[in-house]
Amino acid sequence: MHIQRFDSETALAEAASQIIIQAIQKKPDLLLCAATGNTPTLTYQALVAQKSLFPADQLRIFKLDEWGGVPMDHPGTCESYLQEHLIQPLNIPTDRYFSIQSNPADPEQECIRIQELLQEEGPIDLCLLGLGVNGHLAFNEPGAFLQPHCHLAQLTEDSLGHSMAKDMQDVKLYGLTLGMSDILAAKEIVLLISGPSKVEITQRLLEAKISAQLPASFLWLHSNVQVLIQ
């Protein structure tokens, strides 16, 4: 695990965008697994601002996770976020964007579909992640055990308290997410950590004690992880 610290969110985002750009320049049809939330926003903005440096029309993007139980066009979904910050600004072709449905008729079947898609398109070349305040990665929540592949997740109070879910209180939310094996199969992983709410969990992560109670700690098992901290 290679750890870098930055004085500002802007500096972190610029460094992260450079990692992504360099990876795309090496492999134009890179499969980028994209996280959502507050932390990667500046990174995506920096990436879009420099889109002349890479062939965005060849890039492939795989959605990391999604809120389940709400329409895809709900402003709080990961879909709405990615469309706003990444897919539309980069003009990613529809056949190069692989999206988890937020309100599938059969959630279990949706997980199977996503897993088959990942099998066809993968492995992930670069997985961009954020760190949950409880140590989760995507919707792989702390617990007695972790799921290896795409699955339905029962969300913790920490996850339900995320700003993206603030207008979803009238529905019974669940998570649809890639599993830990899917994430760890990525060739390269970039973990972004910023904000005062992440200080305590970051300290725990850096202790390098691997536990299902801190899903992000499993990144210590991967040989190519860059952690960018502000």
ZANU-582625 format. One record per residue: residue number from 1; residue in one letter; chain; z, x, y of N, C-alpha, C in turn. Coordinates in Angstrom, 3 decimals. Example, Ala and Ser with C-alpha at 12.3 -4.5 7.8 and 13.67 -1.06 7.14 Angstrom:
REC num residu chaine nup neast nnorth caup caeast canorth cup ceast cnorth
REC 1 A A 7.800 13.190 -5.690 7.800 12.300 -4.500 7.800 13.200 -3.300
REC 2 S A 7.080 12.850 -2.250 7.140 13.670 -1.060 7.870 12.900 0.030
***
This chain:
REC num residu chaine nup neast nnorth caup caeast canorth cup ceast cnorth
REC 1 M A 0.000 0.852 -1.193 0.000 0.000 0.000 0.000 0.885 1.238
REC 2 H A -1.030 0.718 2.057 -1.149 1.490 3.288 -0.690 0.616 4.445
REC 3 I A 0.330 1.071 5.182 0.964 0.257 6.221 0.673 0.834 7.596
REC 4 Q A 0.216 -0.027 8.501 -0.009 0.369 9.885 0.747 -0.595 10.795
REC 5 R A 1.298 -0.064 11.860 2.008 -0.894 12.834 1.302 -0.833 14.182
REC 6 F A 1.326 -1.953 14.905 0.618 -2.070 16.169 1.540 -2.623 17.248
REC 7 D A 1.257 -2.249 18.489 2.095 -2.666 19.611 1.763 -4.069 20.095
REC 8 S A 0.604 -4.580 19.727 0.202 -5.904 20.207 -0.628 -6.614 19.150
REC 9 E A -0.681 -7.939 19.282 -1.513 -8.730 18.371 -2.988 -8.410 18.581
REC 10 T A -3.363 -8.091 19.801 -4.756 -7.754 20.096 -5.176 -6.478 19.381
REC 11 A A -4.300 -5.483 19.402 -4.609 -4.222 18.724 -4.701 -4.426 17.218
REC 12 L A -3.803 -5.252 16.685 -3.848 -5.563 15.248 -5.164 -6.253 14.905
REC 13 A A -5.544 -7.225 15.708 -6.767 -7.978 15.438 -8.002 -7.085 15.509
REC 14 E A -8.026 -6.188 16.459 -9.173 -5.283 16.576 -9.277 -4.384 15.353
REC 15 A A -8.142 -3.878 14.896 -8.150 -3.023 13.703 -8.594 -3.807 12.474
REC 16 A A -8.104 -5.030 12.341 -8.482 -5.855 11.199 -9.964 -6.188 11.224
REC 17 S A -10.479 -6.516 12.401 -11.904 -6.855 12.503 -12.776 -5.653 12.152
REC 18 Q A -12.328 -4.458 12.521 -13.091 -3.252 12.191 -13.139 -3.014 10.686
REC 19 I A -12.030 -3.302 10.006 -12.003 -3.172 8.545 -13.028 -4.113 7.921
REC 20 I A -13.058 -5.344 8.410 -13.988 -6.336 7.872 -15.430 -5.949 8.173
REC 21 I A -15.696 -5.554 9.400 -17.057 -5.173 9.792 -17.566 -4.002 8.959
REC 22 Q A -16.739 -2.993 8.801 -17.148 -1.833 8.006 -17.438 -2.223 6.561
REC 23 A A -16.642 -3.143 6.030 -16.861 -3.594 4.659 -18.183 -4.356 4.539
REC 24 I A -18.499 -5.186 5.536 -19.764 -5.933 5.519 -20.944 -4.985 5.681
REC 25 Q A -20.794 -3.987 6.537 -21.878 -3.025 6.732 -22.205 -2.273 5.438
REC 26 K A -21.179 -2.029 4.634 -21.392 -1.366 3.346 -22.002 -2.308 2.316
REC 27 K A -21.612 -3.592 2.397 -22.110 -4.595 1.454 -22.401 -5.881 2.227
REC 28 P A -23.632 -6.076 2.684 -23.961 -7.229 3.527 -23.637 -8.588 2.915
REC 29 D A -23.729 -8.718 1.582 -23.407 -10.001 0.955 -21.960 -10.052 0.487
REC 30 L A -21.109 -9.354 1.197 -19.677 -9.311 0.918 -19.109 -10.709 0.714
REC 31 L A -18.236 -10.857 -0.274 -17.510 -12.108 -0.465 -16.147 -11.952 0.193
REC 32 L A -15.986 -12.607 1.335 -14.748 -12.555 2.111 -13.921 -13.788 1.807
REC 33 C A -12.715 -13.591 1.321 -11.790 -14.708 1.117 -10.952 -14.829 2.378
REC 34 A A -11.028 -15.991 3.017 -10.489 -16.142 4.364 -9.247 -17.019 4.421
REC 35 A A -8.188 -16.453 4.979 -6.949 -17.193 5.225 -7.062 -17.950 6.539
REC 36 T A -6.142 -18.884 6.744 -6.076 -19.621 8.002 -4.664 -19.511 8.567
REC 37 G A -4.428 -20.159 9.690 -3.105 -20.105 10.302 -3.139 -19.382 11.625
REC 38 N A -1.979 -19.166 12.196 -1.907 -18.546 13.516 -2.296 -17.070 13.501
REC 39 T A -1.895 -16.348 12.468 -2.039 -14.898 12.472 -3.481 -14.401 12.502
REC 40 P A -4.417 -14.942 11.699 -5.756 -14.354 11.694 -6.669 -14.794 12.835
REC 41 T A -6.211 -15.676 13.705 -7.096 -16.239 14.723 -7.718 -15.166 15.611
REC 42 L A -6.910 -14.258 16.128 -7.443 -13.212 17.000 -8.385 -12.289 16.236
REC 43 T A -8.114 -12.077 14.955 -9.006 -11.252 14.139 -10.374 -11.906 14.024
REC 44 Y A -10.404 -13.207 13.778 -11.681 -13.914 13.686 -12.406 -13.901 15.032
REC 45 Q A -11.666 -14.040 16.112 -12.293 -13.997 17.438 -12.915 -12.624 17.690
REC 46 A A -12.209 -11.570 17.292 -12.747 -10.218 17.460 -13.968 -10.004 16.580
REC 47 L A -13.941 -10.575 15.378 -15.071 -10.459 14.463 -16.301 -11.158 15.037
REC 48 V A -16.113 -12.361 15.538 -17.219 -13.129 16.110 -17.794 -12.410 17.331
REC 49 A A -16.929 -11.817 18.135 -17.380 -11.124 19.343 -18.275 -9.929 19.014
REC 50 Q A -18.153 -9.423 17.784 -18.934 -8.247 17.377 -19.959 -8.582 16.292
REC 51 K A -20.383 -9.849 16.232 -21.260 -10.274 15.142 -22.626 -9.602 15.171
REC 52 S A -22.990 -8.994 16.284 -24.260 -8.265 16.347 -24.226 -6.990 15.495
REC 53 L A -23.032 -6.590 15.069 -22.888 -5.348 14.313 -23.064 -5.532 12.807
REC 54 F A -23.197 -6.777 12.353 -23.327 -7.000 10.910 -24.199 -8.234 10.647
REC 55 P A -24.798 -8.307 9.459 -25.678 -9.429 9.123 -24.888 -10.642 8.646
REC 56 A A -24.455 -11.472 9.575 -23.611 -12.612 9.226 -24.314 -13.597 8.306
REC 57 D A -25.644 -13.633 8.342 -26.361 -14.589 7.511 -26.328 -14.231 6.032
REC 58 Q A -25.888 -13.002 5.727 -25.772 -12.588 4.334 -24.332 -12.650 3.819
REC 59 L A -23.401 -12.749 4.742 -21.983 -12.797 4.392 -21.665 -14.071 3.607
REC 60 R A -20.786 -13.944 2.610 -20.299 -15.104 1.866 -18.815 -15.271 2.143
REC 61 I A -18.384 -16.517 2.340 -16.984 -16.786 2.666 -16.408 -17.790 1.678
REC 62 F A -15.232 -17.472 1.167 -14.523 -18.313 0.205 -13.199 -18.728 0.840
REC 63 K A -12.970 -20.025 0.894 -11.710 -20.517 1.471 -10.546 -20.199 0.531
REC 64 L A -9.470 -19.677 1.084 -8.312 -19.259 0.293 -7.487 -20.436 -0.215
REC 65 D A -7.256 -21.411 0.637 -6.391 -22.538 0.266 -6.664 -23.716 1.183
REC 66 E A -5.997 -24.830 0.898 -6.213 -26.028 1.697 -5.026 -26.967 1.553
REC 67 W A -4.780 -27.732 2.620 -3.805 -28.809 2.576 -4.418 -29.969 1.796
REC 68 G A -3.705 -30.499 0.832 -4.198 -31.613 0.049 -3.616 -32.932 0.509
REC 69 G A -4.457 -33.974 0.482 -3.987 -35.308 0.818 -4.429 -35.813 2.168
REC 70 V A -5.250 -35.020 2.873 -5.756 -35.427 4.189 -7.274 -35.280 4.217
REC 71 P A -7.968 -36.019 5.078 -9.426 -35.899 5.169 -9.846 -34.498 5.611
REC 72 M A -11.036 -34.095 5.197 -11.530 -32.763 5.536 -11.663 -32.563 7.040
REC 73 D A -11.953 -33.650 7.776 -12.153 -33.507 9.216 -10.865 -33.665 10.019
REC 74 H A -9.728 -33.742 9.331 -8.448 -33.771 10.056 -8.309 -32.451 10.808
REC 75 P A -7.886 -32.489 12.066 -7.816 -31.253 12.863 -6.871 -30.190 12.314
REC 76 G A -5.952 -30.575 11.428 -5.007 -29.607 10.900 -5.424 -28.934 9.609
REC 77 T A -6.550 -29.334 9.024 -6.950 -28.745 7.742 -7.434 -27.308 7.917
REC 78 C A -7.382 -26.591 6.826 -7.947 -25.243 6.812 -9.452 -25.305 7.058
REC 79 E A -10.071 -26.396 6.598 -11.507 -26.595 6.820 -11.824 -26.634 8.310
REC 80 S A -11.088 -27.458 9.052 -11.327 -27.555 10.495 -11.110 -26.209 11.171
REC 81 Y A -10.078 -25.502 10.746 -9.786 -24.185 11.310 -10.932 -23.212 11.061
REC 82 L A -11.378 -23.108 9.815 -12.430 -22.146 9.483 -13.756 -22.514 10.134
REC 83 Q A -14.059 -23.806 10.196 -15.284 -24.213 10.860 -15.263 -23.792 12.329
REC 84 E A -14.121 -23.956 12.968 -14.005 -23.629 14.392 -14.029 -22.134 14.659
REC 85 H A -13.307 -21.383 13.839 -13.099 -19.966 14.150 -14.026 -19.003 13.421
REC 86 L A -14.682 -19.458 12.369 -15.450 -18.507 11.561 -16.830 -19.035 11.151
REC 87 I A -16.867 -20.168 10.474 -18.116 -20.638 9.879 -19.168 -20.956 10.944
REC 88 Q A -18.823 -21.791 11.904 -19.794 -22.159 12.931 -20.100 -21.017 13.903
REC 89 P A -19.101 -20.280 14.387 -19.422 -19.170 15.302 -20.316 -18.097 14.672
REC 90 L A -20.183 -17.890 13.368 -21.013 -16.889 12.692 -22.275 -17.494 12.083
REC 91 N A -22.405 -18.821 12.198 -23.568 -19.515 11.633 -23.735 -19.201 10.144
REC 92 I A -22.637 -19.310 9.401 -22.675 -19.047 7.966 -23.454 -20.179 7.284
REC 93 P A -24.492 -19.865 6.514 -25.252 -20.908 5.813 -24.358 -21.683 4.846
REC 94 T A -24.657 -22.956 4.681 -23.817 -23.808 3.836 -23.762 -23.314 2.394
REC 95 D A -24.838 -22.678 1.933 -24.840 -22.211 0.547 -24.117 -20.882 0.380
REC 96 R A -23.547 -20.366 1.480 -22.795 -19.116 1.414 -21.331 -19.311 1.802
REC 97 Y A -20.943 -20.573 1.914 -19.547 -20.915 2.220 -19.008 -21.793 1.099
REC 98 F A -17.909 -21.349 0.496 -17.346 -22.011 -0.679 -15.990 -22.595 -0.291
REC 99 S A -15.945 -23.926 -0.232 -14.810 -24.609 0.385 -14.055 -25.481 -0.604
REC 100 I A -12.756 -25.417 -0.531 -11.889 -26.310 -1.290 -11.819 -27.645 -0.568
REC 101 Q A -12.018 -28.741 -1.280 -11.929 -30.073 -0.681 -10.462 -30.446 -0.445
REC 102 S A -10.195 -31.031 0.693 -8.811 -31.337 1.056 -8.296 -32.651 0.454
REC 103 N A -9.194 -33.562 0.136 -8.753 -34.860 -0.365 -9.614 -35.295 -1.549
REC 104 P A -9.642 -34.493 -2.601 -10.509 -34.808 -3.740 -9.999 -36.012 -4.525
REC 105 A A -10.918 -36.748 -5.124 -10.531 -37.896 -5.951 -9.724 -37.430 -7.154
REC 106 D A -10.069 -36.254 -7.665 -9.371 -35.676 -8.815 -8.964 -34.245 -8.472
REC 107 P A -7.750 -34.051 -7.942 -7.320 -32.716 -7.512 -7.372 -31.660 -8.608
REC 108 E A -7.000 -32.032 -9.830 -7.042 -31.064 -10.928 -8.477 -30.626 -11.189
REC 109 Q A -9.410 -31.550 -11.146 -10.810 -31.217 -11.358 -11.340 -30.344 -10.224
REC 110 E A -10.834 -30.569 -9.023 -11.234 -29.726 -7.893 -10.802 -28.281 -8.127
REC 111 C A -9.626 -28.094 -8.680 -9.164 -26.743 -8.993 -10.075 -26.079 -10.026
REC 112 I A -10.493 -26.851 -11.011 -11.413 -26.334 -12.033 -12.747 -25.950 -11.392
REC 113 R A -13.240 -26.799 -10.496 -14.504 -26.517 -9.811 -14.429 -25.234 -9.004
REC 114 I A -13.331 -25.074 -8.282 -13.155 -23.874 -7.453 -13.054 -22.631 -8.328
REC 115 Q A -12.345 -22.743 -9.439 -12.210 -21.595 -10.321 -13.572 -21.194 -10.900
REC 116 E A -14.376 -22.177 -11.238 -15.713 -21.882 -11.761 -16.591 -21.247 -10.687
REC 117 L A -16.460 -21.725 -9.440 -17.198 -21.132 -8.331 -16.816 -19.671 -8.134
REC 118 L A -15.524 -19.406 -8.188 -15.045 -18.039 -8.013 -15.539 -17.145 -9.145
REC 119 Q A -15.580 -17.696 -10.345 -16.090 -16.947 -11.489 -17.564 -16.587 -11.279
REC 120 E A -18.322 -17.514 -10.699 -19.747 -17.285 -10.466 -19.981 -16.311 -9.317
REC 121 E A -19.251 -16.449 -8.243 -19.495 -15.683 -7.029 -18.686 -14.390 -6.939
REC 122 G A -17.573 -14.349 -7.638 -16.634 -13.239 -7.492 -17.004 -12.012 -8.285
REC 123 P A -16.108 -11.026 -8.274 -14.782 -11.107 -7.654 -14.850 -11.028 -6.129
REC 124 I A -13.758 -11.367 -5.506 -13.644 -11.265 -4.060 -13.755 -9.792 -3.672
REC 125 D A -14.560 -9.519 -2.651 -14.677 -8.143 -2.169 -13.538 -7.790 -1.220
REC 126 L A -13.254 -8.696 -0.290 -12.169 -8.449 0.665 -11.408 -9.763 0.854
REC 127 C A -10.117 -9.709 0.638 -9.262 -10.886 0.789 -8.359 -10.678 1.993
REC 128 L A -8.530 -11.528 2.998 -7.711 -11.455 4.204 -6.573 -12.457 4.074
REC 129 L A -5.349 -11.964 4.193 -4.171 -12.782 3.945 -3.214 -12.765 5.137
REC 130 G A -2.411 -13.809 5.228 -1.271 -13.833 6.125 -0.014 -13.936 5.278
REC 131 L A 1.117 -13.642 5.864 2.390 -13.687 5.150 3.187 -14.900 5.601
REC 132 G A 3.569 -15.759 4.653 4.396 -16.908 4.986 5.817 -16.487 5.308
REC 133 V A 6.523 -17.292 6.074 7.886 -16.948 6.451 8.811 -16.882 5.234
REC 134 N A 8.411 -17.524 4.138 9.199 -17.450 2.908 8.594 -16.480 1.900
REC 135 G A 7.594 -15.708 2.347 6.985 -14.708 1.472 5.812 -15.213 0.672
REC 136 H A 5.359 -16.438 0.942 4.226 -16.937 0.159 2.921 -16.277 0.573
REC 137 L A 1.961 -16.284 -0.345 0.583 -15.916 -0.070 -0.265 -17.133 -0.367
REC 138 A A -1.078 -17.565 0.598 -1.775 -18.836 0.481 -0.705 -19.894 0.200
REC 139 F A -0.911 -20.769 -0.797 0.143 -21.711 -1.162 0.776 -21.318 -2.495
REC 140 N A 0.807 -20.032 -2.772 1.581 -19.531 -3.903 3.014 -19.391 -3.410
REC 141 E A 3.796 -20.425 -3.684 5.143 -20.524 -3.148 6.163 -19.782 -4.019
REC 142 P A 7.278 -19.351 -3.432 8.341 -18.718 -4.225 8.843 -19.659 -5.317
REC 143 G A 9.175 -19.096 -6.462 9.667 -19.916 -7.562 10.022 -19.076 -8.767
REC 144 A A 10.263 -19.735 -9.868 10.616 -19.027 -11.097 9.428 -18.287 -11.677
REC 145 F A 8.224 -18.783 -11.396 7.007 -18.132 -11.888 5.872 -18.434 -10.920
REC 146 L A 4.775 -17.692 -11.063 3.604 -17.872 -10.219 2.399 -18.239 -11.071
REC 147 Q A 1.491 -18.992 -10.492 0.293 -19.416 -11.196 -0.820 -18.373 -11.026
REC 148 P A -1.574 -18.072 -12.083 -2.618 -17.066 -11.964 -3.873 -17.533 -11.242
REC 149 H A -4.252 -18.817 -11.407 -5.539 -19.278 -10.898 -5.386 -20.485 -9.979
REC 150 C A -6.519 -21.014 -9.538 -6.514 -22.131 -8.604 -5.679 -23.282 -9.159
REC 151 H A -4.788 -23.786 -8.340 -3.865 -24.810 -8.820 -3.364 -25.677 -7.671
REC 152 L A -2.691 -26.761 -8.053 -2.023 -27.618 -7.097 -0.621 -27.080 -6.872
REC 153 A A -0.202 -27.039 -5.640 1.100 -26.468 -5.312 2.000 -27.500 -4.660
REC 154 Q A 3.242 -27.540 -5.118 4.265 -28.331 -4.434 4.761 -27.501 -3.271
REC 155 L A 4.622 -28.010 -2.070 4.907 -27.224 -0.878 6.390 -27.198 -0.548
REC 156 T A 6.848 -26.030 -0.101 8.237 -25.878 0.319 8.412 -26.414 1.732
REC 157 E A 9.656 -26.575 2.140 9.939 -27.031 3.495 9.396 -26.053 4.525
REC 158 D A 9.418 -24.757 4.199 8.865 -23.754 5.119 7.383 -24.006 5.362
REC 159 S A 6.647 -24.266 4.296 5.213 -24.513 4.436 4.946 -25.825 5.159
REC 160 L A 5.713 -26.859 4.830 5.533 -28.160 5.472 5.873 -28.110 6.958
REC 161 G A 6.652 -27.105 7.350 7.004 -26.953 8.751 5.992 -26.155 9.551
REC 162 H A 4.902 -25.726 8.906 3.876 -24.948 9.601 3.231 -25.787 10.691
REC 163 S A 2.807 -25.142 11.760 2.214 -25.855 12.892 0.950 -26.616 12.501
REC 164 M A 0.220 -26.150 11.487 -0.988 -26.843 11.056 -0.669 -28.223 10.473
REC 165 A A 0.550 -28.379 9.965 0.930 -29.629 9.304 1.690 -30.586 10.219
REC 166 K A 1.772 -30.276 11.497 2.623 -31.069 12.391 2.162 -32.517 12.521
REC 167 D A 0.857 -32.764 12.362 0.344 -34.138 12.482 0.023 -34.746 11.123
REC 168 M A 0.618 -34.204 10.077 0.349 -34.693 8.728 1.593 -35.292 8.084
REC 169 Q A 2.579 -35.616 8.906 3.860 -36.054 8.365 3.802 -37.435 7.703
REC 170 D A 2.723 -38.168 7.959 2.640 -39.516 7.406 1.974 -39.555 6.035
REC 171 V A 1.646 -38.389 5.479 1.044 -38.341 4.138 1.866 -37.408 3.245
REC 172 K A 1.717 -37.586 1.955 2.396 -36.709 1.008 1.512 -35.502 0.764
REC 173 L A 1.823 -34.425 1.441 0.998 -33.226 1.372 1.268 -32.425 0.105
REC 174 Y A 0.245 -31.784 -0.375 0.369 -30.799 -1.447 -0.603 -29.666 -1.118
REC 175 G A -0.568 -28.607 -1.870 -1.464 -27.497 -1.625 -2.496 -27.342 -2.719
REC 176 L A -3.682 -26.901 -2.351 -4.680 -26.438 -3.312 -4.926 -24.978 -2.966
REC 177 T A -4.788 -24.108 -3.923 -4.808 -22.694 -3.585 -5.313 -21.816 -4.714
REC 178 L A -5.953 -20.714 -4.343 -6.255 -19.698 -5.335 -4.930 -19.138 -5.844
REC 179 G A -4.934 -18.656 -7.082 -3.714 -18.137 -7.676 -3.545 -16.638 -7.462
REC 180 M A -2.424 -16.125 -7.914 -2.109 -14.725 -7.686 -3.074 -13.793 -8.410
REC 181 S A -3.506 -14.165 -9.599 -4.471 -13.323 -10.317 -5.793 -13.272 -9.566
REC 182 D A -6.216 -14.403 -9.009 -7.451 -14.441 -8.221 -7.354 -13.503 -7.020
REC 183 I A -6.211 -13.534 -6.346 -6.009 -12.680 -5.174 -5.964 -11.213 -5.573
REC 184 L A -5.228 -10.908 -6.617 -5.069 -9.512 -7.033 -6.340 -8.942 -7.656
REC 185 A A -7.286 -9.808 -8.016 -8.563 -9.335 -8.539 -9.511 -8.887 -7.428
REC 186 A A -9.146 -9.161 -6.169 -9.978 -8.736 -5.040 -10.066 -7.213 -5.010
REC 187 K A -11.226 -6.714 -4.603 -11.411 -5.266 -4.546 -10.589 -4.637 -3.430
REC 188 E A -10.427 -5.363 -2.352 -9.645 -4.884 -1.210 -8.869 -6.056 -0.620
REC 189 I A -7.641 -5.790 -0.218 -6.789 -6.822 0.379 -6.281 -6.323 1.723
REC 190 V A -6.356 -7.186 2.724 -5.807 -6.884 4.044 -4.783 -7.964 4.374
REC 191 L A -3.541 -7.552 4.557 -2.447 -8.469 4.876 -2.077 -8.308 6.340
REC 192 L A -2.172 -9.408 7.086 -1.823 -9.401 8.504 -0.445 -10.018 8.697
REC 193 I A 0.409 -9.332 9.462 1.757 -9.834 9.723 2.050 -9.694 11.211
REC 194 S A 2.387 -10.807 11.851 2.733 -10.724 13.272 3.722 -11.819 13.629
REC 195 G A 4.469 -11.573 14.683 5.397 -12.567 15.196 6.833 -12.326 14.777
REC 196 P A 7.782 -12.713 15.637 9.207 -12.497 15.362 9.712 -13.253 14.138
REC 197 S A 9.076 -14.366 13.773 9.540 -15.139 12.620 9.282 -14.421 11.302
REC 198 K A 8.466 -13.365 11.335 8.107 -12.655 10.103 8.910 -11.366 9.897
REC 199 V A 9.806 -11.049 10.826 10.519 -9.769 10.762 11.353 -9.652 9.487
REC 200 E A 12.153 -10.670 9.204 13.051 -10.607 8.052 12.277 -10.538 6.738
REC 201 I A 11.259 -11.379 6.578 10.517 -11.383 5.320 9.700 -10.105 5.176
REC 202 T A 9.266 -9.525 6.289 8.545 -8.253 6.234 9.455 -7.147 5.726
REC 203 Q A 10.684 -7.140 6.198 11.644 -6.143 5.731 11.862 -6.262 4.228
REC 204 R A 11.945 -7.479 3.738 12.105 -7.695 2.295 10.873 -7.209 1.542
REC 205 L A 9.690 -7.519 2.066 8.454 -7.097 1.415 8.384 -5.578 1.299
REC 206 L A 8.772 -4.886 2.344 8.655 -3.430 2.363 9.685 -2.739 1.470
REC 207 E A 10.606 -3.495 0.915 11.535 -2.921 -0.061 10.856 -2.639 -1.399
REC 208 A A 9.669 -3.200 -1.575 8.849 -2.960 -2.773 9.529 -3.419 -4.066
REC 209 K A 10.298 -4.496 -3.962 10.923 -5.092 -5.142 10.103 -6.320 -5.523
REC 210 I A 9.453 -6.259 -6.653 8.508 -7.294 -7.041 9.224 -8.474 -7.688
REC 211 S A 9.009 -9.654 -7.119 9.695 -10.847 -7.613 8.861 -12.086 -7.324
REC 212 A A 8.883 -13.056 -8.237 8.204 -14.325 -8.014 8.858 -15.094 -6.865
REC 213 Q A 10.072 -14.715 -6.492 10.726 -15.331 -5.349 10.145 -14.833 -4.030
REC 214 L A 9.320 -13.794 -4.095 8.626 -13.268 -2.918 7.200 -12.946 -3.366
REC 215 P A 6.340 -13.955 -3.423 4.998 -13.754 -3.978 4.225 -12.588 -3.372
REC 216 A A 4.390 -12.343 -2.080 3.667 -11.242 -1.445 4.049 -9.888 -2.028
REC 217 S A 5.198 -9.798 -2.663 5.616 -8.514 -3.239 4.682 -8.065 -4.354
REC 218 F A 3.929 -8.999 -4.945 2.988 -8.633 -6.001 1.835 -7.782 -5.476
REC 219 L A 1.686 -7.731 -4.173 0.648 -6.868 -3.605 0.935 -5.395 -3.864
REC 220 W A 2.184 -5.070 -4.161 2.518 -3.687 -4.513 1.833 -3.261 -5.815
REC 221 L A 1.360 -4.202 -6.597 0.693 -3.885 -7.859 -0.794 -3.565 -7.667
REC 222 H A -1.298 -3.800 -6.470 -2.726 -3.601 -6.192 -2.958 -2.204 -5.625
REC 223 S A -4.073 -1.615 -5.968 -4.341 -0.222 -5.575 -5.000 -0.080 -4.210
REC 224 N A -5.414 -1.187 -3.595 -6.139 -1.078 -2.324 -5.712 -2.190 -1.371
REC 225 V A -4.499 -2.043 -0.826 -3.953 -3.028 0.112 -3.642 -2.354 1.447
REC 226 Q A -4.140 -2.938 2.500 -3.795 -2.489 3.851 -2.935 -3.567 4.503
REC 227 V A -1.779 -3.152 5.001 -0.862 -4.079 5.667 -0.820 -3.720 7.138
REC 228 L A -1.202 -4.670 7.973 -1.227 -4.466 9.421 -0.109 -5.312 10.038
REC 229 I A 0.818 -4.646 10.708 2.031 -5.310 11.196 2.139 -5.167 12.725
REC 230 Q A 2.476 -6.277 13.353 2.763 -6.228 14.792 4.168 -6.778 15.029
***
